[in-house]
Amino acid sequence: MANYSLMANAVRMLAVDSIEKSKSGHPGAPMGMAEMGTVLWRDQMRHNPLNPKWLNRDRFILSNGHASMLQYALLHLTGYDLSIDDLKNFRQFHSRTPGHPEYGYTKGVETTTGPLGQGITNAVGMALAEKLLAEEFNRDGYPIVDHHTYVFAGDGCLMEGISHEACALAGTWGLGKLIVFYDDNGISIDGEVDDWFNEDVKRRFESYNWQVISAVDGDSVDQLTKAIKKAKVVHNKPTLIICRTVIGKGSPNKAGKEECHGAPLGAAEAELVRKELNWSHPPFEIPAAVYADFDCKAAGMRAENDWNQLFMEYQSRHPDLATELLRRYEHELPANWEQIVEKGLHLVNQKQETIASRKASQNSIEYFAEFLPEFIGGSADLTGSNLTKWSKAISLDEQNHFTGNYISYGVREFGMSAIMSGMYLHGGVRPFGGTFLMFSEYARNALRMASLMKIAPIFVYTHDSIGLGEDGPTHQPVEQLASLRVIPNMDVWRPCDTVETMAAWGSAISNTTRPSSLVFSRQNLKFMPRDHNQLMNIARGGYVLQGGGTTPDYAIIATGSEVELATNVADKLRAQGKTVRVVSMPSTNVFDRQDAVYRKQVLSGAKKMVAIEAGVADSWYKYVGTDGVIIAMDSFGESAPAGVLFAHFGFTVDAVLAKLVV
């Protein structure tokens, strides 16, 4: 029979010793949650250490990611490809055990966590994806998609506002396979939390329509086991298991105190922990019996083999469904994807429509949705403004038993964005969601995390400038385009018409290693004629729309609604005998990745460089230099009709011409 006390103490000591060796880390939570991790990973969670990407595995998310050594210890002990040397290398350069769990660095880590609240929100997205795919692909006798999503979360996760957004939705959607363990240790960095976190968590989650199992002793194997089994029985509600624990359990002088939260215990205290736990082994030495008790490889292989056998039968009975499911989980696009994108470009090029780019975006969604059944769209209570819903979309609501492919997230921009990342990480779906560009601010850390993880949810932003008009400066984005563009690994697109909008969507969908922010207008944008080469060059982020020559008098760069202004200015200059090149640059991020020869062809040689965009100027200096002219915003907007605002802030032909002197 397994010695759970010894197993949990092995987790504790690996955390203590790794953190002590690195002289950095958070020992308190791993020590306090050791029994929780042991019971879940060893007995209750279905996973295969030999194949961490098994399609039907249970997902585990450590939302309180500072407790990373808990997860690393469990990965090591249960048999994943994470060696004792990796644990010794905790928090070191290019190690597989970074300070917080990072997706892509460590096998078995499902998402990057650390900014509190986002892990539990990613988990909501994973559980939602599981529910949607099960509804679509499972058939009688063949529960091909059938797994749980487990979360460890602390006080900080539940304090963060995003957890309110996500957990309310999880209850509304009835995500019965989402099980969250709340590490209720009463301590955060500033000390005992009662003075700043004394809400009734049980009643809060019950009000969200969760099953709550409270007053569980987090050190009791029996109570934890019973709680998990009870959670699994309820299929129409997510479950919160409130586990009372002691932070830093086993530390004679620091247990239950904030001192053990975010710093090594110290060599002297680490030795006292050894005595307290009757742990006679030197650092990083684990008894063979503990490894034997923890080893999940054989059980994991049996579980996966059983599933593989079921899936083979499923393939024989439902071959098309099986092929489609595997394609989606790999984020593979249809085989003729490049032709689909090119056809879409030619279609909109032939229509020559002058419409708002948000409407052009909806038309693009309508087109691509025919080829991408994995599309899951949505909006943060702005569907009619973002135009993110297409004709064949089915809303997630009670009438449809929360199945479908379109989500009304409510006014929850941050929650929506992190849920989308969780859905993408789960696999099998391709999420996008919309709000106003101004409110990307609320979601910014989720965008950063998606970029950090190199995953590809699609963020749709409309009402892109002062052009939205009367709602005024609270809703008029000024600095947002620039701030999105500087997020590493994020592609930002601001198209000037229907054709560039189709290209932006095609690029975003094609991308599987970076997220995209697609930025669209409220007002109509004039169609721009192009030849075939120009049509193909849109995907390069920037291209010559008009003019050319090696040494024109002016090269004018513009994006979005300001491209039409640039062409009108160019017409006036040409009437004065000037030579002008107009460059449309819908994505500076993509353009900057092009080879030097192409970038030089597009931008070099002009006597005067000009950039026009209804946003802050800062990011344009790298193209026009300090001697160039930038027509931009240097203040917030105003409340007035769009035409009045563009004139007031200098976005007219005459105002631009007045600033151009060669």
N, C-alpha and C positions, 0 to 999 in steps of 0.2 A: 504494500500500500504506500502511496506517495506520501512523503513527509513534507507537507505544505509549509510548515514553519521554516524548515531548512531551505526550501525553494524560495520562499519570500525573502528570507535573509540573504540568499545569494544575490537576488535582485538589488537589495539594499547595498550590499557591500560592493557590487560592481559599480553602482552609482557613486558611492562614497569614494572608492579608489580612483575611478576615472576622473572625477571632478578634482580630487586632491592632486592627481598627477598633472592635470592641465592648469591648476591654480585658478580655475574659473568654472562657473556653472551654478546649477540650482539643485542642491541635494535634497531639500526638504520634501518636495512633492513626490519624487520617486520613492523616498523612504516611507512616506505616508501611504502611498497607493500600491505598495508592493503586493499585498494580498489580492487587491482588486485585479491587478495585471496578471498575477499567477493563475487565478481561478478562470478568468476570461480566456486567456491565451492557451492555457493548457487543456482546459476541459470543455469550454462552451463555444469558442469561436471556431468556425470551419475554415481552415486555411491550409495551404500546402507550402511549407518552406522551400521545397525543391522547385516550385513553380509559382513565384509570387504574383504572376499575372494571370493565373487561372481565372477564367471568365466568371465562374459562379462562386468565387470566394466571398466570404464575409469581408466587409471593409472595416478597418479600424482607424480612427482619427484621434490623435492626441491634441485636442484643441488648446489645452494649456501647454503649448509647445516648449516652454522653458524647462519642462520636466522631461526633456528629450532622453536623458540617460535611462529612464524607465523603459521607453520603447526600444532603445538600442540593446539594453540588457535582455529584454524579452525576445527580440529578434535573434540575438546570439544564442540564448539558452534553448530556444525552441527549434533551432537548426537552420536558420537562414544563413545566407552567405555574408556573414558579418563576423569576423574573427576576433579573438581576444586582442590581437594587435591593433585591430580597428578601434576597439574600446580604449586601448592605451593611447591612441592618437586622437582622442576626443578634443574637439574644438581647435584642431591644428589645421594648417594650410593644406587644402585639397584632400582632406580626410573624408572618409565615408561616414563620419560621425560629427557633422557640424553642430554648432551650438544649439540650433533649433532644427527639427526635422525638415529636410528639404526634398521635395519630389525630384526624382531623377538621380539623386546622390546615393541613396541607400535603398536596396531592394527590400520591399515590404512597407515602405513609407508611401502612403496613398496621396498625400497632399502636404504642401509646405505650411507649417503653422508657426505661430509666434505672436503676431498681432492678435490679441485676445478677441474671441468672439467669431473670428473668421473660420476657424476649424469646424466648429459646430454648424456654421452656416454652409460650408462646403458639404458637410455630411447631410444636411437637409436636401441639397441638390442631388447627392448620390442616391439617397433613399427615394427621392422622387423619380429619378431616372430608372431605378430598379422597378418601381411600381408601374411606370408607363410601359417599359419594355415587357414586363411580365404580362400585362394586359394585352399587348399587341402580339406577342410571340408564343406564349404558353398555350398548349392545347391539352385536352383531357388526357390525363395520365402522363403528361410530359411537362412537368414544371421546370423548364430549362433555365429560366431566370427566377431564382428563388434563394435569396440570401439576405442577411441582416447587415445593417450599418451600425457599428458601435462607436461611441464617443466617450472619451474621458474629458471632463471640463471642470474648471475650478471657479472660485468666486469671481475672479476677474472676467472670465468669459460671460458670466451671467450679469455682470454689471454693465458691460459694453452694450450700447444701444442696438447693435446689429443682432444680438442674440434675441432681443424682443421681436425684431422684425421677422427673423427666420423661424423662431419657435412657434410664433403665432400662426405662420403659414403651415408649418408641419402639422399642427393640430387640425387646422382647417382642411388640409388635404388627407388627413387620416393615414399618415405614414406609419403603419403598424410595425414595420420592420426596422424602425429607427429606435435604438436603445441608448440612452445617455446616462452615464454615471457621473453624478455631481460629487466632486471631492470637497465635501463640506468640512474644511479644517479650521475655518474661522480666522484665518491669518492671511494678510497680504503684505506687501512691502512695508507699508506704514504701520503695521501692527495688527491688533485685533480689530476685525472689521465691523463690529457692532455699531460703532459711531457713524459709519457711512454706508453700511449695507445690512440693514436689519429688516428687510421686507420678508414677507411670508412666501418663500419660494414654492412651497407645496401648493398653496392656493393660487399663486400666479400661474403655475403650469397647469393646474386643473382648469383654470379659466381659459387656457389655450386649447382645451380638449385633449389633454394628455392624461394617461394613466400615471399616477405618482406612487411610487413605493418608497415610503419614508422611514426614517429611524433605523436604517440598516447599519450594523456595525461593520465598518470597512475593513476590520481585521478578522472578521469571522468568515471562514470558508463556507460554513454551513449556511449562514444568512445570505451571503453573496450568491451562492448557488441557487438557493430557493428564489431569490429576487429575480435572477436572470431567467429561470424557468417560468416564473409568473409573467415576466415581461413578454416572453415568446408566445404565450397563450393568447394574448390580446392582439387581434389582427387589424383592428380599425382605429387604433390610437397609437401614437408614439409613447414611449415610456421613459420617465425620469426616475432613476434610482438614486435616492439621496443617501450617500454614504458618509457617516461621521468618521473622520480619521484624525490622526495626530500628525501634523507636519513634522518631519524629521524624526519619526518614530525610531527609537533605538539609540538616540543621542542623549546621554545623561544630562547634559547642561544646556542643550539647544532645542530639544524636542518641544513642540508647542509654541515656539517663539519665532518671531520674524528674522532672527539672526541666521537661521538656517535656510531662509528662502533663496537667496541669490548669491551666496558666497560659499567657498569650500569650508568644511567644518574645521580644518586645521589638523595638522598631524597628531597633536596630542588628543584632540577630541575623537579623531578617527580610531585611535587605539582604544579609547574608552568605549566606542561603539562595538568594537570587536569583543571586548569583555562583556558588555551588556547583552550581546546577542549570542554569547558563547561560540563565537566564530574563531576557530583556531588556525585558520588558513591565512597565508600571506596574501598580499594584494594580487588580484587577478588569477588566483588559483581557486578553481571550483571543483568540488568532489565529483568523482565519476558518477556516483549515485544521483546527484542532483541533475547532471546532464541526462542521465537515463530517464529520470522521472519527467523532465521537461520535454524531452524529444518528441516533436510532433510530426516528424517526417513520414513515418509509416502510416499514421492515422490520416495525414494529409493526402498521401498518395492513394490510400483506399477511398477517401471521399472523392478525389478527382477521378479516379478510375471508375467509380460507380456512376459519376456524372457523365463521363465519356461514353460509357456503355449506353446510358439513357439517350445521350445526344446522337449516337450512331443510329439508334432506332428512330429517333425523331427525324434525322436526315433522310432515312429511307421512306418515312411516311410523309414528311413535309419538306422536300428538298429545297424548294424555292425559299421557304421561310428560313431554313438553316443557313443557306448561302447568304441571304440578306442580313441575317443577324451577325454573322462573322464579319461581313464587309463593314458593317456599322461599328462594331467594336474596335476594329483596326483603324477607324477614321479614314477608310479608303473611299475615294470619290468614284463615280461611275467611270468605266473604262474609256469612254469617249469625252471626258470632261473638257479638254481643251477645245474640242469642236463645239461643245454646248456653249461655252463662254463666247467663243468667236461668233457663233450664230446669234446669240443675244445682242452682241455689239452691233452687228449688221442690221438686225431688226429695228433697234431703236434709232440707228443712224438713218434708216430709210423713212421712219415716221416723222422725223424732224419736229418734234413737239417742243413747244415752249411752255413748260410747267414748272412748278416748284420741285426742287430736288427731293423733298420728302415724298412727293407723289411719285416721282421717278423711282425712288427707292421702293415704294410699295409695288410698283409695276415690276421691278427687278425681282423682288421677293416672289411675286406671283409666277414669274417665269421660272426661277430656279427651283421653286417648291415642287414643280412637276417632276423634277429629276432627283429630288432629295427628300424622301419620306422621313428622314431622320431630323428634319427641321423642327425645332421647338421654339416658337416665337413668343413674344410677350412685351409688356410695357408696364411701367410703374405708374399706373392710373392715367395714362395719356395716350391710349390707343387711337382715339380719334384725331389727336394732334400729331403723334409720331407716325401714324399710318403704317404700323408694323403688322397689321392683320391682313391676311389674304383671303380670297373667296372660299377656298376649301379648308380653311383653318377651323378646328374644333376646340372650343374653349374648355378649359378645366373648370368644371363646376359640378354642383351636386346633381344636376340633371344628367350629366354624363358620368357620374360617379368618379369625378376627378381623373378622368382619362381624356386624352386628346392631345393637341399639339400647339395650343396657344394659352398663355398664362397671363391673367391679370394679377400682378403682384401687389396691387394697392400702392400707396405712397411709401415705397420702400426701395429707394434707389440703391442703397448700399447692400441691403439684403439680396435684392435681385441680382446684383452683379456677382456677389460671392456664391450664390446658389447656382448661377450659370457656370461658374468655374467648377463647382462640384459635379454638376451634370456632365460637363465635358470630361472631367477626370474619370468619372465612372465608365464612360464609353457607351456607344450605342445611340447617342443623340448628338445633335449639333445645335446648341442653343444660341439665340440672339435675343436682345431685349433693349427697349428704348426708353428714353426720357429726354427732357430738354438738355441742351449742351450745358447750360448754366448749372444743372444739378449733377453733372459729372463730378462736381466738387464733393458732394455727399458720398460718392462711391469711389473716390480716388484710390484709397488704399487697397480696395479689391482689384482695381485695374492694375495697380503696381504688382500685386501678388500674382495675378494671371501672367503678367509679363515676366516676372521672376521665374515662374514655373515653366515658361516656354510652352504654354497651352494656348488654344485658339478660340475662346468664345468671341462673339461679335457684339460690340457695344454700339448701339444706334443712337445718335444724338441729333435732334432737330432744333429749329429755332436758333440758328447758328451765329447770329450777330445782332447789331442794332437794327437790322432789317426786320426783326420780329415786331418792332413798332411800339404800340401804345402801352404794353405791359411795363415798359420802363426799365431803368437800370438794374433793378433787382433780378430781372429775367434776361437781360441782355448780356451775353458773354463777351468779354473783352480779352481777358488774359488766358482763357481756357484752352484755346487752340495751341498756344505756345507751351502751356504747361503739360498738355498731353503729349506733344511732340518730343519733349525731353525725357519721357519715361523710356528707359532702355528696353528695346525689343518690342515696343508698341508701334504698330503702323496706324497712322492717322490719315484719313482721306477726307478732303473737302472738295467734292466735284462741282464743276461749273454748269453742267447740264445733264440731260438724260443719258447721253452716251458715256460720259465719265462716271455717272452713277452706276450704270451697269458694269463698267470696268472695275469700279471700287468693290462692288459686291462679288464679282468674279474673283478678284484678288483675295478678298477676305475669306471666302469659302475655300479657295485653293490652299490657303495657308494652314499648316498644322503645327507650326512651331512658334507662333507669336499671335497675340490677340490683335484685333483691329477695332479702331474707333472710326465709325462712318458718320460724317457730319453733314447735315442737310439743311436746306433753307426752308423758311416758311413762305417766302415770296417766289413768284415765277422767275425762272432763269431762261434766258434766250438760248435756243439751240445754236450750236456752232458747227458749221460745215467742216469736214475733214476728208482727206484722201485716205487710202488704205494704210499707208505707212504711219500716218498720224494716229489712226485708229489703233494700230498695234502698239504704238509707243506709249499710249496712255498707261499701260501696265508697268511702265518704267518710272512712274511717279511724276515725271515732268518731261515736256516735249515742246518743240516749236509749233505753235498753233498758226501763226501768221508770220510772213516775212522770212528773213534769213540773212544770208550774206555773212562774210567773215568779219566785217567791221562796220556794222550799222551805227547810225548816230545814237540810237536808243535801243536797249533791250528792256522790255517791260515784263516783269514776272507778276502773276496774279493767281488767286485761287477763288473758287466759288463764285459768288455773285459779282465779285470785282473783275472777273475775266471779261465780261461784257464791257465794263468801264474801260478796261485796258485796250480793248479793240477799238472803242470809240475814240479814245485819246490817240491811238495810233493812226486812225483815219485822218484826224485833224493835223497831226504832224506830217503825214505824207502829203497832205494838201499844201503844206508849207515847204515841200521839197525835201523833207527829211526821210531817211531810211529807218525803218522800225521793225524790230523783231518782237513778237509777242509770245511769251512762254507761259503756258498753263502748267501749274505745278500742283496737281491735286493731292500729292503725297510727298512731302519733303523727306520723310523717312525712307521711302522706297527709292526716291531719286538719289539720295546720298549713298545708297548701296550699289549704284550703277558704276561701271568701270570709268576710269578717268577720261578715256577718249570720248565716250558718249557725253559725259557731263560737260566736257570742254566744248563739244559741238553745240550743245544747247545754250550755254551761258557765256562763252568767252568772246572777246573781240570788240564788244560795244564801247563806244566812246563814253556813254553814260548809262549806268545801270539803275533801274527803277523797280521798286516792289510796291504792290498795292494789295492791302488786305485790311478788312475792317476788324482788326484786332491789334494787340500791342506789337510794337515794332521790333523788339529785341532779337527775335530769331531770324530776321531777314538780313541783318548786317553781314552774315557769313556769305551771302550771295552778292550783295551790292557793294560791300566794302564801306569804309567810312566816307568815301567821296560820293557814294550813291545817294539816291533820293528814295525815301520810304514814306508812302502815304498810308498812315495807320492811325490807330487810336492812342491818345496819350491821357485819356480820362475815362470815366465811366460814361454810360449813355444818358439818355433823357427819355421822358415819356412823351411821345408824339408819333404821328404817322411815319412810316419808314422813309418815304420820299423826303419829308422835312428833315429827318435826322441825317440822311446821307448828305444832303446839301449843307446842313449846319456843320457837320464834321469834315467837310472837304472832300467828299467822295463824288465829285462831279467832274465833267470834262474840263470846264474852265478853271476850277480850283487846282486840278492836277497840272494843267498846262502852265499855270502861273508859277509852279514850283520847278519847272523844267527849263534849265538854262544850260546850254552846252558851252 
